[in-house]
Amino acid sequence: MNEAEKKRRFHAIVLEHSDILHRIARRQLSLNGGTYDWGRVEEAVQETLTLAWIKRDEVLAAPNIGG
C-alpha cells in the first residue's frame, strides 16, 4: 500500500471513530456533576490520533479496528 492510500484509509478510520473517541474522552475526563473541559477532551483525542498516526502501519493492519 502506498503512502497516499495509507493516508486515505487512515482519514476514513478517523472519520468513522472520532465520535466514539470524543465520548470516551468526555467520560474519562468529566468532573463531578458530569462537566468537562472541552479543551482537555480535544487534546486527549488529538494525542490518541497522533499516536495512531505514528503507528499507522499497525493500525491499518489490524483486522478489527473497532474492537
Summary of the structure (lengths in Angstrom):
residues: 67
radius of gyration: 13.8
end to end distance: 22.9
largest distance: 47.2
contacts: 144
relative contact order: 0.16
helix: 79%
strand: 0%
